[in-house]
Amino acid sequence: MKKLFFLSAILGCVQWVIAQDTGHFPSFDRVEDICYCAVQFLHPRQVVKNSNNYEVLLALRRPMTLEQLAATGISHSENQILLLQSQRLIERDGNMYRTIIPILDSLHTSALRTDSYETGKILVPEIVDDCRNLVEHLSSEGMPHHAFSILFSYVLDGKIWKVMEKKEMVTGRNKESHESWEGNYWILYNKRKALQCGTNTMSVGGKYSVKINWSDGLIRLAHPLFNSKNLNNFLKEIDANDKVSEPSAFSFFTEIGVIRPDGSINIPIIEDSDANRIHAFAETISNKLTEALQTKVDIEAITHKYGFADTHEAMVIFYHEVMWDILSELVERGVVHQPAVFASPQTAKLSDVRDLCFLLRENHE
C-alpha cells in the first residue's frame, strides 16, 4: 500500500502546481509522441505533424471557440478543423472546441515520471525472482545475451498488454476497426533521457514472425536487417522448412549469427504454449505485474491528477512510463544487462545484433 499513500500525499500539491499551466512546449520534433494503437491507414502522428495542426492542438488544450482560436494568432481552416475532429484529436461541444488527446507539458511530464519512478521501485520486487529465472533459463540454452530484448519486447512491452486487455485494465486495440487508427495516442515533453528502444514485428502470414528490439544505434549498424524484402524472404523460407535451405542466399543473416552455417535458426524461438519455458516465464511475470498494478497503484488518483479521460487511458499512459522504470531497475540490480548495441553502439560488432532478434512461432496444435 506504499504507493497509494505516496499518491495521496503529493496529489494536492502537484495538482496545484499543474493547475498553473506554466509548463513549456518545444517544436514537435522535440516532444515524445506515443501511440498504443492499431493503425489502419493513417497514423495520428501524420496528422499532427501536418501543416500547423500541432499548434492548433496545443492551443485547444484550453476549450475555446474558433473565433478565440483565431484571436491567438493561430491560423486554421474549416477543412483542417474537420480533419482533426474526424481523426478524434479534437472534439466540438456547441461552438467550443478542445483537444482530446493527452498533451502533457514539462510540469505534467516531470510529475508523471516521478510517480512512475516510485511505482517501478515498488513493483520490481514482485517480479524480480521470475525475471532472474527467465535469464537463467536463457543462459542454460546458450542465449544469455537475449535476456534484455526478450524481457522488454516479449514481456514488458508485449505480453503484458494482452494480459491487461484481458483483465479490462486497458481498452483493446481493435485491428478490425474501420477508423484510420484505434487506441491511445499522447504527447509528452521532455523526451526520456534514458535508453529508448522499440520493437519491430514482421510476419508474412505464416507460422513465424520475427521481433527485433531496435534502437537508432542498431538501425545505423545493421540497416539490412530492416529491409522488408530481406525479412519477407527469410520468413517465407523458415515458414516452409523451419530452417534456411540455402544459407548463402541470406548472407547478412548468417553474418550476424541469426542463421547457423547448416541453415538452422540460432536465435530463441518462442511458441505460444505452456510447454515453452520462455512463454511460461512471460505469463508468470505478466500476471504478477498486472496484479501488482491493480493492487498497488491508485489508477483513479492518476486519472484525476493528470486529467486523463478514464482509467483505461490512464493505465496505458502510466504503465508505458512505469515500464521504462522497471527495465532500468532490473538493469541497475544486475538482473539483465543492456545489449552491446545499446550500451556501446560505436564499438558494437555485427555479431552483437543477433542478441536483439527472436522468433515467435504460432501453435497450430
Short mmCIF file of the C-alpha atoms (twelve columns), coordinates in Angstrom:
data_MODEL
# 
_entry.id   MODEL 
# 
loop_
_atom_site.group_PDB 
_atom_site.id 
_atom_site.type_symbol 
_atom_site.label_atom_id 
_atom_site.label_alt_id 
_atom_site.label_comp_id 
_atom_site.label_asym_id 
_atom_site.label_seq_id 
_atom_site.Cartn_x 
_atom_site.Cartn_y 
_atom_site.Cartn_z 
_atom_site.pdbx_PDB_model_num 
ATOM 1   C CA . MET A 1   0.000   0.000   0.000   1 
ATOM 2   C CA . LYS A 2   3.071   2.259   -0.039  1 
ATOM 3   C CA . LYS A 3   2.213   3.632   -3.486  1 
ATOM 4   C CA . LEU A 4   -1.346  4.518   -2.510  1 
ATOM 5   C CA . PHE A 5   -0.054  6.601   0.382   1 
ATOM 6   C CA . PHE A 6   2.555   8.262   -1.815  1 
ATOM 7   C CA . LEU A 7   -0.038  9.315   -4.366  1 
ATOM 8   C CA . SER A 8   -2.474  10.725  -1.846  1 
ATOM 9   C CA . ALA A 9   0.294   12.593  -0.032  1 
ATOM 10  C CA . ILE A 10  1.501   14.525  -3.079  1 
ATOM 11  C CA . LEU A 11  -1.723  14.714  -5.060  1 
ATOM 12  C CA . GLY A 12  -2.952  18.049  -3.771  1 
ATOM 13  C CA . CYS A 13  0.452   19.728  -4.046  1 
ATOM 14  C CA . VAL A 14  1.207   18.646  -7.599  1 
ATOM 15  C CA . GLN A 15  -2.325  19.308  -8.818  1 
ATOM 16  C CA . TRP A 16  -1.981  22.880  -7.579  1 
ATOM 17  C CA . VAL A 17  1.331   23.299  -9.442  1 
ATOM 18  C CA . ILE A 18  -0.024  21.744  -12.632 1 
ATOM 19  C CA . ALA A 19  -3.109  23.934  -12.470 1 
ATOM 20  C CA . GLN A 20  -0.847  26.941  -13.039 1 
ATOM 21  C CA . ASP A 21  -0.122  25.521  -16.537 1 
ATOM 22  C CA . THR A 22  3.325   27.121  -16.649 1 
ATOM 23  C CA . GLY A 23  4.994   24.166  -18.343 1 
ATOM 24  C CA . HIS A 24  6.666   24.551  -21.698 1 
ATOM 25  C CA . PHE A 25  6.419   23.004  -25.162 1 
ATOM 26  C CA . PRO A 26  9.047   22.973  -27.897 1 
ATOM 27  C CA . SER A 27  8.580   22.189  -31.575 1 
ATOM 28  C CA . PHE A 28  7.027   18.831  -32.415 1 
ATOM 29  C CA . ASP A 29  10.352  17.194  -33.271 1 
ATOM 30  C CA . ARG A 30  11.472  17.621  -29.654 1 
ATOM 31  C CA . VAL A 31  8.443   16.070  -27.941 1 
ATOM 32  C CA . GLU A 32  7.790   12.383  -27.376 1 
ATOM 33  C CA . ASP A 33  4.622   11.223  -29.102 1 
ATOM 34  C CA . ILE A 34  3.466   7.687   -28.374 1 
ATOM 35  C CA . CYS A 35  0.808   5.513   -29.957 1 
ATOM 36  C CA . TYR A 36  -0.629  2.415   -28.311 1 
ATOM 37  C CA . CYS A 37  -2.853  1.805   -31.258 1 
ATOM 38  C CA . ALA A 38  -3.777  -0.225  -34.303 1 
ATOM 39  C CA . VAL A 39  -3.282  1.848   -37.444 1 
ATOM 40  C CA . GLN A 40  -5.395  1.045   -40.476 1 
ATOM 41  C CA . PHE A 41  -4.296  3.677   -42.974 1 
ATOM 42  C CA . LEU A 42  -3.357  6.924   -41.225 1 
ATOM 43  C CA . HIS A 43  -1.146  7.230   -38.152 1 
ATOM 44  C CA . PRO A 44  -2.203  10.122  -35.892 1 
ATOM 45  C CA . ARG A 45  1.385   11.391  -35.977 1 
ATOM 46  C CA . GLN A 46  0.992   12.050  -39.697 1 
ATOM 47  C CA . VAL A 47  -1.952  14.312  -38.961 1 
ATOM 48  C CA . VAL A 48  -0.355  16.101  -36.011 1 
ATOM 49  C CA . LYS A 49  2.847   16.853  -37.952 1 
ATOM 50  C CA . ASN A 50  0.981   18.187  -40.976 1 
ATOM 51  C CA . SER A 51  0.522   21.931  -41.503 1 
ATOM 52  C CA . ASN A 52  0.204   23.726  -38.136 1 
ATOM 53  C CA . ASN A 53  -2.024  21.048  -36.582 1 
ATOM 54  C CA . TYR A 54  0.343   20.670  -33.624 1 
ATOM 55  C CA . GLU A 55  -0.013  24.367  -32.764 1 
ATOM 56  C CA . VAL A 56  -3.802  24.114  -33.056 1 
ATOM 57  C CA . LEU A 57  -3.843  21.121  -30.702 1 
ATOM 58  C CA . LEU A 58  -1.670  22.943  -28.172 1 
ATOM 59  C CA . ALA A 59  -3.952  25.968  -28.221 1 
ATOM 60  C CA . LEU A 60  -7.109  23.884  -27.852 1 
ATOM 61  C CA . ARG A 61  -5.882  22.278  -24.652 1 
ATOM 62  C CA . ARG A 62  -7.979  25.122  -23.249 1 
ATOM 63  C CA . PRO A 63  -11.504 24.906  -24.762 1 
ATOM 64  C CA . MET A 64  -12.313 27.869  -26.997 1 
ATOM 65  C CA . THR A 65  -14.334 28.939  -29.991 1 
ATOM 66  C CA . LEU A 66  -12.799 29.153  -33.444 1 
ATOM 67  C CA . GLU A 67  -13.014 32.935  -33.169 1 
ATOM 68  C CA . GLN A 68  -10.998 32.797  -29.959 1 
ATOM 69  C CA . LEU A 69  -8.514  30.461  -31.647 1 
ATOM 70  C CA . ALA A 70  -8.079  32.951  -34.495 1 
ATOM 71  C CA . ALA A 71  -7.552  35.723  -31.942 1 
ATOM 72  C CA . THR A 72  -4.499  33.863  -30.597 1 
ATOM 73  C CA . GLY A 73  -2.845  34.341  -33.985 1 
ATOM 74  C CA . ILE A 74  -3.019  30.659  -34.940 1 
ATOM 75  C CA . SER A 75  -4.368  30.272  -38.454 1 
ATOM 76  C CA . HIS A 76  -6.741  27.437  -39.296 1 
ATOM 77  C CA . SER A 77  -9.191  26.356  -41.965 1 
ATOM 78  C CA . GLU A 78  -12.591 24.702  -41.848 1 
ATOM 79  C CA . ASN A 79  -11.218 21.559  -43.521 1 
ATOM 80  C CA . GLN A 80  -8.361  21.441  -41.032 1 
ATOM 81  C CA . ILE A 81  -10.721 21.533  -38.060 1 
ATOM 82  C CA . LEU A 82  -12.936 18.868  -39.662 1 
ATOM 83  C CA . LEU A 83  -9.886  16.644  -40.198 1 
ATOM 84  C CA . LEU A 84  -8.811  16.976  -36.567 1 
ATOM 85  C CA . GLN A 85  -12.360 16.098  -35.493 1 
ATOM 86  C CA . SER A 86  -12.610 13.110  -37.827 1 
ATOM 87  C CA . GLN A 87  -9.279  11.792  -36.508 1 
ATOM 88  C CA . ARG A 88  -10.548 12.132  -32.921 1 
ATOM 89  C CA . LEU A 89  -7.830  14.595  -31.964 1 
ATOM 90  C CA . ILE A 90  -10.284 17.359  -31.035 1 
ATOM 91  C CA . GLU A 91  -13.987 17.427  -30.210 1 
ATOM 92  C CA . ARG A 92  -16.740 20.025  -30.507 1 
ATOM 93  C CA . ASP A 93  -19.288 20.901  -27.841 1 
ATOM 94  C CA . GLY A 94  -21.627 23.564  -29.167 1 
ATOM 95  C CA . ASN A 95  -19.321 26.239  -30.511 1 
ATOM 96  C CA . MET A 96  -16.437 25.227  -28.234 1 
ATOM 97  C CA . TYR A 97  -13.541 23.052  -29.396 1 
ATOM 98  C CA . ARG A 98  -10.981 21.243  -27.307 1 
ATOM 99  C CA . THR A 99  -8.091  18.820  -27.757 1 
ATOM 100 C CA . ILE A 100 -8.974  15.328  -26.532 1 
ATOM 101 C CA . ILE A 101 -5.621  13.556  -26.793 1 
ATOM 102 C CA . PRO A 102 -3.441  13.945  -23.687 1 
ATOM 103 C CA . ILE A 103 -0.681  16.512  -24.203 1 
ATOM 104 C CA . LEU A 104 1.429   16.842  -21.065 1 
ATOM 105 C CA . ASP A 105 3.671   19.873  -20.706 1 
ATOM 106 C CA . SER A 106 7.027   19.861  -18.932 1 
ATOM 107 C CA . LEU A 107 5.470   20.092  -15.457 1 
ATOM 108 C CA . HIS A 108 2.935   17.321  -16.070 1 
ATOM 109 C CA . THR A 109 5.556   15.062  -17.640 1 
ATOM 110 C CA . SER A 110 8.056   15.595  -14.839 1 
ATOM 111 C CA . ALA A 111 5.410   14.818  -12.208 1 
ATOM 112 C CA . LEU A 112 4.208   11.752  -14.116 1 
ATOM 113 C CA . ARG A 113 7.739   10.372  -14.321 1 
ATOM 114 C CA . THR A 114 8.349   10.997  -10.646 1 
ATOM 115 C CA . ASP A 115 5.263   8.892   -9.918  1 
ATOM 116 C CA . SER A 116 6.286   6.195   -12.395 1 
ATOM 117 C CA . TYR A 117 9.804   6.004   -10.947 1 
ATOM 118 C CA . GLU A 118 8.466   5.458   -7.425  1 
ATOM 119 C CA . THR A 119 5.998   2.895   -8.736  1 
ATOM 120 C CA . GLY A 120 8.714   0.982   -10.578 1 
ATOM 121 C CA . LYS A 121 10.676  0.669   -7.329  1 
ATOM 122 C CA . ILE A 122 7.608   -0.807  -5.650  1 
ATOM 123 C CA . LEU A 123 6.685   -3.218  -8.449  1 
ATOM 124 C CA . VAL A 124 10.074  -4.752  -9.273  1 
ATOM 125 C CA . PRO A 125 10.234  -6.894  -6.084  1 
ATOM 126 C CA . GLU A 126 7.013   -8.579  -7.237  1 
ATOM 127 C CA . ILE A 127 8.687   -9.971  -10.380 1 
ATOM 128 C CA . VAL A 128 12.452  -9.878  -9.835  1 
ATOM 129 C CA . ASP A 129 12.829  -13.577 -8.962  1 
ATOM 130 C CA . ASP A 130 10.828  -14.640 -12.018 1 
ATOM 131 C CA . CYS A 131 12.927  -12.350 -14.210 1 
ATOM 132 C CA . ARG A 132 16.066  -13.995 -12.833 1 
ATOM 133 C CA . ASN A 133 14.582  -17.412 -13.589 1 
ATOM 134 C CA . LEU A 134 13.959  -16.344 -17.187 1 
ATOM 135 C CA . VAL A 135 17.548  -15.121 -17.533 1 
ATOM 136 C CA . GLU A 136 18.900  -18.353 -16.038 1 
ATOM 137 C CA . HIS A 137 16.834  -20.401 -18.479 1 
ATOM 138 C CA . LEU A 138 18.155  -18.419 -21.452 1 
ATOM 139 C CA . SER A 139 21.688  -18.902 -20.124 1 
ATOM 140 C CA . SER A 140 21.130  -22.653 -19.911 1 
ATOM 141 C CA . GLU A 141 20.057  -22.556 -23.568 1 
ATOM 142 C CA . GLY A 142 23.254  -20.720 -24.529 1 
ATOM 143 C CA . MET A 143 21.473  -17.417 -25.200 1 
ATOM 144 C CA . PRO A 144 22.042  -15.245 -22.105 1 
ATOM 145 C CA . HIS A 145 22.507  -12.062 -24.127 1 
ATOM 146 C CA . HIS A 146 18.925  -12.265 -25.428 1 
ATOM 147 C CA . ALA A 147 17.527  -11.696 -21.930 1 
ATOM 148 C CA . PHE A 148 17.170  -7.911  -22.214 1 
ATOM 149 C CA . SER A 149 15.366  -7.953  -25.559 1 
ATOM 150 C CA . ILE A 150 13.034  -10.801 -24.635 1 
ATOM 151 C CA . LEU A 151 12.186  -9.239  -21.282 1 
ATOM 152 C CA . PHE A 152 11.449  -5.905  -22.941 1 
ATOM 153 C CA . SER A 153 9.955   -6.783  -26.326 1 
ATOM 154 C CA . TYR A 154 8.178   -10.023 -25.437 1 
ATOM 155 C CA . VAL A 155 7.156   -9.378  -21.826 1 
ATOM 156 C CA . LEU A 156 7.157   -5.767  -20.573 1 
ATOM 157 C CA . ASP A 157 6.142   -4.181  -23.880 1 
ATOM 158 C CA . GLY A 158 4.459   -7.254  -25.303 1 
ATOM 159 C CA . LYS A 159 2.562   -9.935  -23.454 1 
ATOM 160 C CA . ILE A 160 1.637   -7.739  -20.506 1 
ATOM 161 C CA . TRP A 161 -0.505  -5.535  -22.763 1 
ATOM 162 C CA . LYS A 162 -2.546  -8.569  -23.791 1 
ATOM 163 C CA . VAL A 163 -2.981  -9.546  -20.144 1 
ATOM 164 C CA . MET A 164 -4.127  -6.017  -19.256 1 
ATOM 165 C CA . GLU A 165 -6.578  -6.063  -22.164 1 
ATOM 166 C CA . LYS A 166 -7.929  -9.424  -20.988 1 
ATOM 167 C CA . LYS A 167 -8.354  -8.060  -17.451 1 
ATOM 168 C CA . GLU A 168 -10.013 -4.931  -18.911 1 
ATOM 169 C CA . MET A 169 -7.366  -2.696  -17.359 1 
ATOM 170 C CA . VAL A 170 -6.871  -1.083  -20.771 1 
ATOM 171 C CA . THR A 171 -9.044  -0.941  -23.871 1 
ATOM 172 C CA . GLY A 172 -8.006  -3.353  -26.596 1 
ATOM 173 C CA . ARG A 173 -6.706  -2.122  -29.928 1 
ATOM 174 C CA . ASN A 174 -9.339  -3.158  -32.466 1 
ATOM 175 C CA . LYS A 175 -7.416  -4.171  -35.574 1 
ATOM 176 C CA . GLU A 176 -10.696 -4.670  -37.447 1 
ATOM 177 C CA . SER A 177 -11.857 -1.113  -36.813 1 
ATOM 178 C CA . HIS A 178 -12.831 0.987   -39.816 1 
ATOM 179 C CA . GLU A 179 -11.305 4.057   -38.168 1 
ATOM 180 C CA . SER A 180 -7.942  5.195   -39.550 1 
ATOM 181 C CA . TRP A 181 -6.447  4.396   -36.138 1 
ATOM 182 C CA . GLU A 182 -7.793  2.857   -32.945 1 
ATOM 183 C CA . GLY A 183 -6.328  3.076   -29.456 1 
ATOM 184 C CA . ASN A 184 -4.427  5.715   -27.486 1 
ATOM 185 C CA . TYR A 185 -2.148  8.478   -28.714 1 
ATOM 186 C CA . TRP A 186 -0.467  11.040  -26.477 1 
ATOM 187 C CA . ILE A 187 2.338   13.589  -26.354 1 
ATOM 188 C CA . LEU A 188 4.891   14.209  -23.587 1 
ATOM 189 C CA . TYR A 189 7.619   16.796  -23.088 1 
ATOM 190 C CA . ASN A 190 10.539  16.265  -22.371 1 
ATOM 191 C CA . LYS A 191 11.745  13.089  -24.038 1 
ATOM 192 C CA . ARG A 192 13.144  10.491  -21.672 1 
ATOM 193 C CA . LYS A 193 16.914  10.800  -21.322 1 
ATOM 194 C CA . ALA A 194 17.471  7.129   -20.519 1 
ATOM 195 C CA . LEU A 195 17.650  4.347   -23.081 1 
ATOM 196 C CA . GLN A 196 14.842  4.403   -25.604 1 
ATOM 197 C CA . CYS A 197 14.211  1.377   -27.741 1 
ATOM 198 C CA . GLY A 198 11.300  -0.227  -29.516 1 
ATOM 199 C CA . THR A 199 10.150  -3.417  -31.177 1 
ATOM 200 C CA . ASN A 200 9.640   -4.131  -34.852 1 
ATOM 201 C CA . THR A 201 7.475   -7.158  -35.657 1 
ATOM 202 C CA . MET A 202 7.393   -8.699  -39.116 1 
ATOM 203 C CA . SER A 203 5.194   -11.513 -40.417 1 
ATOM 204 C CA . VAL A 204 4.193   -12.823 -43.838 1 
ATOM 205 C CA . GLY A 205 1.091   -14.594 -42.562 1 
ATOM 206 C CA . GLY A 206 2.803   -17.896 -41.841 1 
ATOM 207 C CA . LYS A 207 3.588   -19.636 -38.574 1 
ATOM 208 C CA . TYR A 208 6.643   -17.491 -37.798 1 
ATOM 209 C CA . SER A 209 7.050   -13.813 -37.036 1 
ATOM 210 C CA . VAL A 210 10.310  -12.088 -36.184 1 
ATOM 211 C CA . LYS A 211 10.734  -9.486  -33.451 1 
ATOM 212 C CA . ILE A 212 13.641  -7.061  -33.455 1 
ATOM 213 C CA . ASN A 213 14.399  -4.919  -30.405 1 
ATOM 214 C CA . TRP A 214 15.666  -1.791  -32.144 1 
ATOM 215 C CA . SER A 215 17.345  1.479   -31.324 1 
ATOM 216 C CA . ASP A 216 18.789  4.227   -33.502 1 
ATOM 217 C CA . GLY A 217 22.227  2.687   -32.994 1 
ATOM 218 C CA . LEU A 218 21.020  -0.668  -34.277 1 
ATOM 219 C CA . ILE A 219 19.498  0.850   -37.411 1 
ATOM 220 C CA . ARG A 220 22.824  2.523   -38.223 1 
ATOM 221 C CA . LEU A 221 24.790  -0.677  -37.601 1 
ATOM 222 C CA . ALA A 222 22.507  -3.203  -39.247 1 
ATOM 223 C CA . HIS A 223 20.255  -1.416  -41.719 1 
ATOM 224 C CA . PRO A 224 19.945  -4.536  -43.987 1 
ATOM 225 C CA . LEU A 225 18.085  -6.171  -41.101 1 
ATOM 226 C CA . PHE A 226 15.264  -3.669  -41.569 1 
ATOM 227 C CA . ASN A 227 14.928  -4.316  -45.290 1 
ATOM 228 C CA . SER A 228 11.379  -5.653  -45.720 1 
ATOM 229 C CA . LYS A 229 12.366  -7.759  -48.743 1 
ATOM 230 C CA . ASN A 230 15.147  -9.480  -46.771 1 
ATOM 231 C CA . LEU A 231 12.815  -10.201 -43.851 1 
ATOM 232 C CA . ASN A 232 9.995   -11.377 -46.119 1 
ATOM 233 C CA . ASN A 233 12.242  -13.867 -47.891 1 
ATOM 234 C CA . PHE A 234 13.703  -15.088 -44.598 1 
ATOM 235 C CA . LEU A 235 10.268  -15.658 -43.047 1 
ATOM 236 C CA . LYS A 236 8.892   -17.409 -46.133 1 
ATOM 237 C CA . GLU A 237 11.888  -19.741 -46.114 1 
ATOM 238 C CA . ILE A 238 11.589  -20.761 -42.471 1 
ATOM 239 C CA . ASP A 239 7.790   -20.968 -42.714 1 
ATOM 240 C CA . ALA A 240 8.287   -23.613 -45.391 1 
ATOM 241 C CA . ASN A 241 11.234  -25.522 -43.924 1 
ATOM 242 C CA . ASP A 242 11.776  -24.452 -40.275 1 
ATOM 243 C CA . LYS A 243 15.306  -23.607 -41.436 1 
ATOM 244 C CA . VAL A 244 17.096  -21.965 -44.343 1 
ATOM 245 C CA . SER A 245 17.914  -24.424 -47.119 1 
ATOM 246 C CA . GLU A 246 20.424  -22.121 -48.824 1 
ATOM 247 C CA . PRO A 247 22.270  -20.088 -46.142 1 
ATOM 248 C CA . SER A 248 24.380  -18.401 -48.818 1 
ATOM 249 C CA . ALA A 249 21.213  -16.693 -50.085 1 
ATOM 250 C CA . PHE A 250 20.869  -14.987 -46.689 1 
ATOM 251 C CA . SER A 251 24.450  -13.857 -46.170 1 
ATOM 252 C CA . PHE A 252 23.597  -10.978 -43.827 1 
ATOM 253 C CA . PHE A 253 21.546  -13.208 -41.512 1 
ATOM 254 C CA . THR A 254 24.440  -15.684 -41.469 1 
ATOM 255 C CA . GLU A 255 26.946  -12.897 -40.822 1 
ATOM 256 C CA . ILE A 256 25.113  -11.639 -37.728 1 
ATOM 257 C CA . GLY A 257 24.555  -15.179 -36.455 1 
ATOM 258 C CA . VAL A 258 20.778  -15.494 -36.848 1 
ATOM 259 C CA . ILE A 259 21.381  -18.482 -39.142 1 
ATOM 260 C CA . ARG A 260 23.967  -21.187 -38.473 1 
ATOM 261 C CA . PRO A 261 26.142  -22.467 -41.342 1 
ATOM 262 C CA . ASP A 262 23.854  -25.509 -41.678 1 
ATOM 263 C CA . GLY A 263 20.809  -23.256 -42.118 1 
ATOM 264 C CA . SER A 264 19.285  -23.881 -38.684 1 
ATOM 265 C CA . ILE A 265 17.998  -20.995 -36.584 1 
ATOM 266 C CA . ASN A 266 20.350  -19.557 -33.972 1 
ATOM 267 C CA . ILE A 267 18.009  -17.233 -32.046 1 
ATOM 268 C CA . PRO A 268 15.287  -18.037 -29.482 1 
ATOM 269 C CA . ILE A 269 12.031  -19.437 -30.849 1 
ATOM 270 C CA . ILE A 270 9.079   -18.743 -28.563 1 
ATOM 271 C CA . GLU A 271 5.920   -20.764 -29.051 1 
ATOM 272 C CA . ASP A 272 2.631   -19.663 -27.509 1 
ATOM 273 C CA . SER A 273 2.369   -22.790 -25.389 1 
ATOM 274 C CA . ASP A 274 2.889   -23.625 -21.726 1 
ATOM 275 C CA . ALA A 275 5.399   -26.227 -22.882 1 
ATOM 276 C CA . ASN A 276 7.663   -23.390 -23.990 1 
ATOM 277 C CA . ARG A 277 9.645   -22.233 -20.958 1 
ATOM 278 C CA . ILE A 278 10.108  -18.664 -22.174 1 
ATOM 279 C CA . HIS A 279 6.367   -18.330 -22.756 1 
ATOM 280 C CA . ALA A 280 5.643   -19.788 -19.302 1 
ATOM 281 C CA . PHE A 281 8.014   -17.344 -17.575 1 
ATOM 282 C CA . ALA A 282 6.489   -14.455 -19.531 1 
ATOM 283 C CA . GLU A 283 2.977   -15.466 -18.461 1 
ATOM 284 C CA . THR A 284 4.028   -15.601 -14.809 1 
ATOM 285 C CA . ILE A 285 5.757   -12.212 -14.920 1 
ATOM 286 C CA . SER A 286 2.859   -10.577 -16.778 1 
ATOM 287 C CA . ASN A 287 0.220   -11.934 -14.410 1 
ATOM 288 C CA . LYS A 288 2.147   -10.921 -11.291 1 
ATOM 289 C CA . LEU A 289 2.885   -7.476  -12.656 1 
ATOM 290 C CA . THR A 290 -0.695  -6.747  -13.695 1 
ATOM 291 C CA . GLU A 291 -1.958  -7.935  -10.315 1 
ATOM 292 C CA . ALA A 292 0.512   -5.599  -8.595  1 
ATOM 293 C CA . LEU A 293 -0.584  -2.714  -10.830 1 
ATOM 294 C CA . GLN A 294 -4.187  -3.369  -9.795  1 
ATOM 295 C CA . THR A 295 -3.471  -3.580  -6.070  1 
ATOM 296 C CA . LYS A 296 -0.602  -1.123  -5.558  1 
ATOM 297 C CA . VAL A 297 -1.457  1.717   -7.961  1 
ATOM 298 C CA . ASP A 298 -4.405  4.034   -7.365  1 
ATOM 299 C CA . ILE A 299 -5.240  4.483   -11.029 1 
ATOM 300 C CA . GLU A 300 -8.264  6.628   -10.178 1 
ATOM 301 C CA . ALA A 301 -5.922  9.110   -8.497  1 
ATOM 302 C CA . ILE A 302 -3.615  9.077   -11.528 1 
ATOM 303 C CA . THR A 303 -6.614  9.665   -13.810 1 
ATOM 304 C CA . HIS A 304 -7.772  12.741  -11.904 1 
ATOM 305 C CA . LYS A 305 -4.291  14.059  -11.213 1 
ATOM 306 C CA . TYR A 306 -3.351  14.316  -14.887 1 
ATOM 307 C CA . GLY A 307 -6.792  14.865  -16.358 1 
ATOM 308 C CA . PHE A 308 -6.914  11.648  -18.363 1 
ATOM 309 C CA . ALA A 309 -10.218 10.676  -19.985 1 
ATOM 310 C CA . ASP A 310 -10.700 7.496   -17.943 1 
ATOM 311 C CA . THR A 311 -8.804  4.806   -16.052 1 
ATOM 312 C CA . HIS A 312 -8.143  2.833   -19.251 1 
ATOM 313 C CA . GLU A 313 -6.342  5.752   -20.859 1 
ATOM 314 C CA . ALA A 314 -4.556  6.478   -17.583 1 
ATOM 315 C CA . MET A 315 -3.288  2.906   -17.267 1 
ATOM 316 C CA . VAL A 316 -1.959  2.853   -20.828 1 
ATOM 317 C CA . ILE A 317 -0.020  6.077   -20.363 1 
ATOM 318 C CA . PHE A 318 1.120   5.426   -16.801 1 
ATOM 319 C CA . TYR A 319 2.240   1.847   -17.392 1 
ATOM 320 C CA . HIS A 320 4.124   2.910   -20.515 1 
ATOM 321 C CA . GLU A 321 6.231   5.138   -18.233 1 
ATOM 322 C CA . VAL A 322 6.466   2.564   -15.437 1 
ATOM 323 C CA . MET A 323 7.703   0.015   -17.982 1 
ATOM 324 C CA . TRP A 324 10.896  2.010   -18.568 1 
ATOM 325 C CA . ASP A 325 11.488  2.417   -14.847 1 
ATOM 326 C CA . ILE A 326 11.032  -1.314  -14.254 1 
ATOM 327 C CA . LEU A 327 13.528  -2.057  -17.017 1 
ATOM 328 C CA . SER A 328 16.038  0.443   -15.599 1 
ATOM 329 C CA . GLU A 329 15.655  -1.020  -12.109 1 
ATOM 330 C CA . LEU A 330 16.269  -4.550  -13.414 1 
ATOM 331 C CA . VAL A 331 19.417  -3.334  -15.178 1 
ATOM 332 C CA . GLU A 332 20.555  -1.494  -12.034 1 
ATOM 333 C CA . ARG A 333 20.089  -4.664  -9.978  1 
ATOM 334 C CA . GLY A 334 22.131  -6.648  -12.493 1 
ATOM 335 C CA . VAL A 335 19.237  -8.940  -13.391 1 
ATOM 336 C CA . VAL A 336 19.673  -8.087  -17.072 1 
ATOM 337 C CA . HIS A 337 22.327  -6.147  -18.941 1 
ATOM 338 C CA . GLN A 338 21.939  -3.783  -21.844 1 
ATOM 339 C CA . PRO A 339 22.874  -5.422  -25.149 1 
ATOM 340 C CA . ALA A 340 26.210  -4.278  -26.557 1 
ATOM 341 C CA . VAL A 341 24.444  -2.495  -29.425 1 
ATOM 342 C CA . PHE A 342 22.587  -0.329  -26.877 1 
ATOM 343 C CA . ALA A 343 25.352  0.082   -24.294 1 
ATOM 344 C CA . SER A 344 28.195  0.845   -26.745 1 
ATOM 345 C CA . PRO A 345 26.769  1.417   -30.231 1 
ATOM 346 C CA . GLN A 346 30.044  2.875   -31.519 1 
ATOM 347 C CA . THR A 347 32.062  -0.253  -30.685 1 
ATOM 348 C CA . ALA A 348 29.379  -2.940  -31.099 1 
ATOM 349 C CA . LYS A 349 30.040  -5.688  -33.631 1 
ATOM 350 C CA . LEU A 350 27.672  -7.078  -36.244 1 
ATOM 351 C CA . SER A 351 27.605  -10.351 -34.318 1 
ATOM 352 C CA . ASP A 352 26.030  -8.450  -31.393 1 
ATOM 353 C CA . VAL A 353 22.932  -7.769  -33.500 1 
ATOM 354 C CA . ARG A 354 21.764  -11.358 -33.034 1 
ATOM 355 C CA . ASP A 355 21.072  -10.613 -29.359 1 
ATOM 356 C CA . LEU A 356 18.206  -8.310  -30.347 1 
ATOM 357 C CA . CYS A 357 16.267  -10.786 -32.502 1 
ATOM 358 C CA . PHE A 358 13.930  -13.662 -31.710 1 
ATOM 359 C CA . LEU A 359 11.139  -15.585 -33.390 1 
ATOM 360 C CA . LEU A 360 7.540   -16.257 -32.397 1 
ATOM 361 C CA . ARG A 361 6.002   -19.476 -33.653 1 
ATOM 362 C CA . GLU A 362 2.242   -19.968 -33.710 1 
ATOM 363 C CA . ASN A 363 0.974   -23.123 -32.084 1 
ATOM 364 C CA . HIS A 364 -1.381  -24.863 -34.532 1 
ATOM 365 C CA . GLU A 365 -1.946  -27.966 -32.420 1 
# 
